[in-house]
Amino acid sequence: METVVLLCGAGQCGCPAVEVTQNGATIGEGDSVVKLTPEQWNLLVDKVKSGELTPIKEMAADCGCGCGGLVCSVALE
């Protein structure tokens, strides 16, 4: 079973894609690709589901530095 999710939604622009198979996941486009083992993919999914990884807007809004919603290093610490 294979799942492919295009990260642009249009499907015609060559945007990055996430491809998940039994053997792992590939994220990216062209030469800019990251390959994850099944264990790494499952860990990433668990971190998203648990709330440890959140949308960037949420991270910036919760950082408390007063950046006005811009991504900053405070949210990454």
LUMKOLKE-747284 format. One record per residue (C-alpha): residue in three letters; x, y, z. Coordinates in steps of 0.001 Angstrom, whole numbers, plus 500000, padded with zeros to 6 digits. Layout:
BEGIN
<r rest="ALA" x="X" y="Y" z="Z"/>
...
This chain:
BEGIN
<r rest="MET" x="500000" y="500000" z="500000"/>
<r rest="GLU" x="501313" y="503437" z="499050"/>
<r rest="THR" x="500063" y="506870" z="500074"/>
<r rest="VAL" x="501078" y="510038" z="498225"/>
<r rest="VAL" x="500204" y="513508" z="499521"/>
<r rest="LEU" x="501114" y="516587" z="497479"/>
<r rest="LEU" x="501962" y="519533" z="499695"/>
<r rest="CYS" x="500479" y="522151" z="497383"/>
<r rest="GLY" x="497057" y="520628" z="496838"/>
<r rest="ALA" x="496986" y="521396" z="493089"/>
<r rest="GLY" x="499004" y="518400" z="491941"/>
<r rest="GLN" x="500362" y="520074" z="488822"/>
<r rest="CYS" x="503126" y="522382" z="490015"/>
<r rest="GLY" x="505928" y="520011" z="490998"/>
<r rest="CYS" x="505530" y="520840" z="494685"/>
<r rest="PRO" x="507002" y="518599" z="497395"/>
<r rest="ALA" x="505261" y="515334" z="498089"/>
<r rest="VAL" x="505095" y="512865" z="500938"/>
<r rest="GLU" x="505189" y="509253" z="499767"/>
<r rest="VAL" x="504605" y="506553" z="502356"/>
<r rest="THR" x="505142" y="502849" z="501665"/>
<r rest="GLN" x="505777" y="499751" z="503745"/>
<r rest="ASN" x="509497" y="500483" z="503429"/>
<r rest="GLY" x="509373" y="504044" z="504799"/>
<r rest="ALA" x="508579" y="507561" z="503681"/>
<r rest="THR" x="510065" y="510030" z="501232"/>
<r rest="ILE" x="509455" y="513754" z="501659"/>
<r rest="GLY" x="510489" y="516414" z="499145"/>
<r rest="GLU" x="510915" y="517070" z="495445"/>
<r rest="GLY" x="513610" y="516520" z="492842"/>
<r rest="ASP" x="517066" y="516368" z="494431"/>
<r rest="SER" x="515759" y="517745" z="497745"/>
<r rest="VAL" x="514431" y="514538" z="499268"/>
<r rest="VAL" x="514537" y="513111" z="502765"/>
<r rest="LYS" x="514051" y="509384" z="503265"/>
<r rest="LEU" x="512711" y="508086" z="506571"/>
<r rest="THR" x="512706" y="504515" z="507787"/>
<r rest="PRO" x="509362" y="503104" z="508957"/>
<r rest="GLU" x="510511" y="503658" z="512548"/>
<r rest="GLN" x="511431" y="507307" z="511873"/>
<r rest="TRP" x="508130" y="507910" z="510077"/>
<r rest="ASN" x="506146" y="506350" z="512922"/>
<r rest="LEU" x="508031" y="508508" z="515449"/>
<r rest="LEU" x="507231" y="511636" z="513409"/>
<r rest="VAL" x="503550" y="510673" z="513244"/>
<r rest="ASP" x="503501" y="510021" z="517022"/>
<r rest="LYS" x="505040" y="513449" z="517709"/>
<r rest="VAL" x="502418" y="515165" z="515557"/>
<r rest="LYS" x="499565" y="513240" z="517175"/>
<r rest="SER" x="500843" y="513940" z="520703"/>
<r rest="GLY" x="501057" y="517684" z="520013"/>
<r rest="GLU" x="504841" y="517851" z="520396"/>
<r rest="LEU" x="505017" y="518993" z="516757"/>
<r rest="THR" x="502505" y="521704" z="515933"/>
<r rest="PRO" x="501884" y="524049" z="512999"/>
<r rest="ILE" x="504473" y="526819" z="512724"/>
<r rest="LYS" x="501825" y="529508" z="513291"/>
<r rest="GLU" x="500990" y="527921" z="516657"/>
<r rest="MET" x="504660" y="527705" z="517597"/>
<r rest="ALA" x="505259" y="531387" z="516833"/>
<r rest="ALA" x="502050" y="532531" z="518516"/>
<r rest="ASP" x="502967" y="530639" z="521687"/>
<r rest="CYS" x="506616" y="531731" z="521828"/>
<r rest="GLY" x="505937" y="534801" z="523986"/>
<r rest="CYS" x="508652" y="536962" z="522442"/>
<r rest="GLY" x="506287" y="539492" z="520894"/>
<r rest="CYS" x="507362" y="538766" z="517305"/>
<r rest="GLY" x="503813" y="539219" z="516071"/>
<r rest="GLY" x="503423" y="535766" z="514598"/>
<r rest="LEU" x="506755" y="535538" z="512787"/>
<r rest="VAL" x="508784" y="532361" z="513211"/>
<r rest="CYS" x="511601" y="532970" z="515659"/>
<r rest="SER" x="514242" y="531055" z="517560"/>
<r rest="VAL" x="512295" y="531317" z="520820"/>
<r rest="ALA" x="509730" y="528850" z="519473"/>
<r rest="LEU" x="512495" y="526404" z="518614"/>
<r rest="GLU" x="514196" y="526377" z="522007"/>
